[in-house]
Amino acid sequence: MKELSNLAMTLKGSIIREMHSAAAGMTDILNFTVGEPDFVTPKPIIDRAYQSMLEGKTFYSQNRGILPLREAISAYHKKVDGDKIAVDPNDNILVTIGATEALQLALFATINPGDEVVVLTPCWPNYLGMVTVAGGVAVCVPGYEENGFAPNPADIEAAITPKTKAIMVNSPSNPTGAVIPQDTMDQIAALIEKHDLFALVDEVYRTIVFDGQRAASLTDYPAIKDNIIFINSFSKMFAMTGWRVGYVTAVPQLIAKMTLLHQNFANSIFVPAQEACITALEECIPDSEKMTESYEKRRNLIIKGLNDIKGLSCITPGGAFYAFTNISEFGMNSRDFCLKVLEETKAVTVPGVGFGQSTDGLNLDNYIRVSYATSEDNINEFLNRMNDFSQKFFG
Ligand SMILES: Cc1ncc(COP(=O)(O)O)c(C=O)c1O
């Protein structure tokens, strides 16, 4: 066999998979790794997909996605965001295989080999892989725990060079649950305008925000409207991770190019899944809101519980369903810590080291990610086991 490509040989796998492998074969596992809702997709959505299949809608669709779904996305955003997001169904929207494909296409459409992309860390590990796949160079800008993991705009500006083409912004964030505060977002928007950057705005958790807040969004700034590549998904909002439907909105020229890329990568999305997403937007917002209420209750439960355990601490996340927990008092690196926790408590968590690159001020090895998209019973059991673990450790 000839040699595989450099890309194939250098891409790294997700640390989450590594933890799953470590847990394989164990019984009575408590899984706190998964970055997805534990709810089953609301029934009207499932019914619509079933109906669509019975109607024989089993063919390829338009590359951009079926028009009725693009219209439903457009109507939804007009209702929620007014005219902040450009959502002409014919010009501004492309339906993709989740936010994952949308992000990758956005990078392919904007990055040349060697171009730099500012990535705010801690970040979803795929960001680094995606930039690499697109031939770009990820320049990590850390957010620190004392700032609620929000980035410092001065650090972002310092990271911008003539090669910087884009910035990836994810708020609420995976893995920290951090919601970037309004004044920080103001400054990030100003930097995007000043340096004329593409802004990949990943808001897959935009509806999972707590304490009656609304997350600040880069879509709030008319001056950078044309710079924005807005990425959203049905995955987290409607508990539809396995359906693989997301979308991207941007200026027509970008959408046209991303559609060509999508034609080559994926062609189109399963039509019954697309039709089901129309039902999601038109009928299932109340289901989505109930899920968010439940995540908020779980957040309150787990954050208090974690902070009551000796050696653990966690700031209160404003959204998503992750607790990025400080484990530094245990004096272990995050991988060893997670493996020891797994061995002794059968709870699976994710080492912080997988969520970006550590820098002077942000040692990712001081953290683990705990995904609390799971039942309150599981959370209570996890907290009990972690408490026992801590007591044994500190004696
Ligand atoms: C920040 C972030 N963006 C995008 C995605 C991918 O979402 P999708 O299922 O729509 O591809 C995830 C999934 O975990 C995520 O955490």
PDBQT file of the ligand as one rigid body, heavy atoms in Angstrom, charges set to zero:
ROOT
HETATM    1  C1  LIG A 401     -19.854  23.890  20.028  1.00  0.00    +0.000 C 
HETATM    2  C2  LIG A 401     -20.413  22.853  19.152  1.00  0.00    +0.000 A 
HETATM    3  N1  LIG A 401     -20.617  23.132  17.857  1.00  0.00    +0.000 NA
HETATM    4  C3  LIG A 401     -21.112  22.205  17.020  1.00  0.00    +0.000 A 
HETATM    5  C4  LIG A 401     -21.427  20.943  17.452  1.00  0.00    +0.000 A 
HETATM    6  C5  LIG A 401     -21.941  19.938  16.465  1.00  0.00    +0.000 C 
HETATM    7  O1  LIG A 401     -23.302  19.961  16.368  1.00  0.00    +0.000 OA
HETATM    8  P1  LIG A 401     -24.084  19.118  15.284  1.00  0.00    +0.000 P 
HETATM    9  O2  LIG A 401     -24.650  17.922  15.975  1.00  0.00    +0.000 OA
HETATM   10  O3  LIG A 401     -25.149  20.037  14.814  1.00  0.00    +0.000 OA
HETATM   11  O4  LIG A 401     -23.153  18.749  14.191  1.00  0.00    +0.000 OA
HETATM   12  C6  LIG A 401     -21.213  20.598  18.781  1.00  0.00    +0.000 A 
HETATM   13  C7  LIG A 401     -21.489  19.237  19.265  1.00  0.00    +0.000 C 
HETATM   14  O5  LIG A 401     -21.155  18.827  20.335  1.00  0.00    +0.000 OA
HETATM   15  C8  LIG A 401     -20.714  21.580  19.658  1.00  0.00    +0.000 A 
HETATM   16  O6  LIG A 401     -20.510  21.324  20.952  1.00  0.00    +0.000 OA
ENDROOT
TORSDOF 0
